Amino acid sequence: MSQTQIANEVKYRMAYAFLRKLLAQGLITDAEFEVAHRYTAERYKPLLKAV
């Protein structure tokens, strides 16, 4: 894994955790979470994407 891939993996995981927290707190809907998660995965292209 290159340094760029590692950085993207970390950024993706941070964004994913943040989105999960927003969802758990009721600040975003399931639909909004899905859209944001898709965008995040597309942007960072993680190798170990959460399913």
Secondary structure as GFF3:
##gff-version 3
##sequence-region A 1 51
A	DSSP	alpha_helix	3	24	.	.	.	ID=ss1
A	DSSP	alpha_helix	30	44	.	.	.	ID=ss2
###
